Amino acid sequence: MRCIVLPRSSRPRGAVLAVLSVLAAVVALAVGTPAATAAGSLPCDVYAAAGTPCVAAHSLVRALYSSYNGSLYQVQRASDSATANIGLLAAGGYANAAAQDSFCSGTTCIITKIYDQSARHNDLTVEGAGGAGAADVGAPADALPVTVGGHQVYGLEISAGMGYRDNSTSGVATNGAAEGMYMVTSGTHVNGSCCFDYGNAETNNKDTGNGHMDAINFGTECWFSPCYGQGPWVQADLENGLFQSDSGYSKNTSNTGTGSMPFVTALLKNNGQNHFALKYGNAQSGGLTTTYSGGEPTTSGYSPMHQEGAIVLGTGGDNSNGSIGSFFEGVMTSDIPTDAADDSVQANIVSVGYGGATGSTGSLTAGSEISLRATTSCCTTDYIRHQNNAAVISAITSSSSTLDKGDATWIVRRGLADSSCYSFESRNYPGDFLRHFNYQLYRQPMVGTTQFRQDATFCAGTGKSGTGTSFASYNYPTRYLRHYNYNIYIASDGGSNTFDSATSWTDDVSWAVTAPWAP
């Protein structure tokens, strides 16, 4: 049995309960039971019990130690540049999102710091300029509302030009030392630009050569051909390449990517000398799949590795910042976790219920899940749903597919431009909202601009036909959500556009707010 001694400086805050959890897990490991043994053990408790403690633990949504009761992240509001730390509802629990909502009420906020929950204090702040990109900006704090553990919290939604970093860390692997890491991200908010990373990077924001990075990459960029399927793929950014194997390109024809899973566990571990492994899993159900486990890249510079020990989130090591991505939680460990520990961490992630039901349905109240049914006589079984990013109406019935039912379900959010109005977040695509562009409605990721906020905000009133509800565009208040030829527009009652036709306008802009098709 491996003995584990935690020096005082490396124990998590509030360590007494965590140490008891570790001891219980060690005993369980000795008798051959699974690694996540102690009731209430969270990811960093599990890794500590396996002898590979977290040296960084970042999350906007929850504690990653059962005893942690500090701040998760910091927000700064636009109105007066004041800042506030967002903590937990209880030790070992979930983010106090209501504190953010209160602090940011009437204005907007960005995320300026993500706290490290480990005793290493490797906090991430907005990234400065690098060899490939200008200084980044903070992500909008309200861009990614999500339900986790039955609580409404916020994730981190990265758009191009956003990123976070810590170039002066403690305990993070350097110069060929072994390490592991995972993050919970999303398969629905990705692109093929460089580089949505979380992990070990250079300390000067520049590309300093092969093997100077060791970070998880997630996206649809295929650096080395062939890649199979459409992605997105979990890859290793080891600098100067996104690797799916020792040859760079994928040697695993079954690894076609994660597809459009709303929540993905992405995992990388690397002994720093001659072996690395990649895994992924559905963060809502099931276990982990290993897509590669083998030698380091055969090109010079990767065996041994030359990590520098900075931590990056949302960009490449040289601040290549054209990527988009979602981040909910992630950790980095000292040494390589066992597969059993990884499996236990995945089980814990699944257990918290990422993207679970909000607990409220069928009403125009923030946090409620709804579907919106047409009331025009032609179309009373048709609902607003997204299809290929565009908003349309189509028939949804009890026999419709799970995908179709999810695409026709929306989560009501406080209006992004006006809290007295409403915005509608996609059930299947966390962080994507219904917004108009050139008068037509689309599902698009929230980027935080004033224009997007206004385009994605709708104000409710009594249905123009005398039944149901009509939704006026916030920035075009004489235009209302309307179905016309199966597409959705903001339309006026008469006008130069065909979709402004006065024929059946009052019926077409009146909607029944119903119980959601998806739970």
SULJOKA-V83283 format. One line per field, one symbol per residue. psi: psi as a letter, one per 20 degrees, with the letter a starting at -180 (. if undefined). A space follows every 10 residues. Layout:
psi: ???
//
This chain:
psi: ppqppoqhij qqqlighggg ggghhggghh jjrqhngppj prghgghghj jmqpipopqi hrqiqhipka qgrpqpqhhj jqqqpobqhq pjbrqmhhgg gghjpiaqqq piqoqpirih lmqprpqaqa hjqrqrrqqp hjhmqqppkj qoapaooprp jqrqqoinrp iqpqljqqrr qrqpapjimr akrppnqpbp rqijkqojrp jjqnqpqpaj pogoqqqqai aqqoroojpk qopiahifrp jniinjribl phppppppqp iigjprqpqr roiiqabqpp hqobrrqiqp iinrrlqijr pqoirrhkko ljrqrqpgqq qqrpaoqqhh gghhgghggh hilpkrqiip qjqmqpiqpr qopqiqhhki jqqprqoliq prqrpprhjq qhgghhhjpq ppqqphioii aqqopphinp ipqpqqpkiq proqqpiiqg gggghjpppq rpphiiqbpq oppgimijpq pqpplirpro qrnpaiqhij pipjghghjp qporqqhq.
//
